[in-house]
């Protein structure tokens, strides 16, 4: 089962993620939060949101 990206991510973060082909939390876990944090548009708030969502879904990055 795939988990969608959190709905409360800011638009720039969503654009950055989808622009890199990242559409699910599984994609986030595969890439890792360190690499995702390097994307333009993904700031500390997005990383915190993604970290919480990964934890809630039982995934790790």
N, C-alpha and C positions, 0 to 999 in steps of 0.2 A: 504494500500500500504506500503510495506516495503522499507526502504532506505538502500542501501549497505554501507559498511564501506568506508570511503574516500580512494580514490586511491593513495593519497600522504602520507599515513602512512608508516613509516619505517618498513622493514621486521620483525625485532624483535617484534615490537608492534603487527603486524598482527599475527605472530605466537602465541604470548601470548594470544591474544583475541580469535582466532579460537581454540586454545588449551583448552579454557574454555567454548567453545560452543557459543561464541559471534560472530555472523556473520552479524548483521544488526545494524543500529543506534537505532532501537527500543530495541534491546538486551542491548546496552550500556545504554540507558535511564533507563531500568528496573534495571540494576545492580547498576548504579550510578557511577559518575566519581571518587568519593573517593575510592570506592572498586576497580575500574579498575586501578587506580593509584598505588595500592599496588602490582599489578602483575609485576613479573620480566620481563623486556623488554618494559614496558610502562613508558616512562619518561615524563618530562614536555612538550616537543614538541608534543608528541602524545596526551596528555591531551588537549593542546591548539587546536590542529587540530580537535579533537573530539568535544570539546566545540563549536567551530565555526560551524562544520557540524550539530550538534544537533540544534543549533540556526537557521541555514539556513533551516532546515527541519521542524521547528516549534515544536521541541521536547525539553523536559527538563529532567535533570538528578536529 
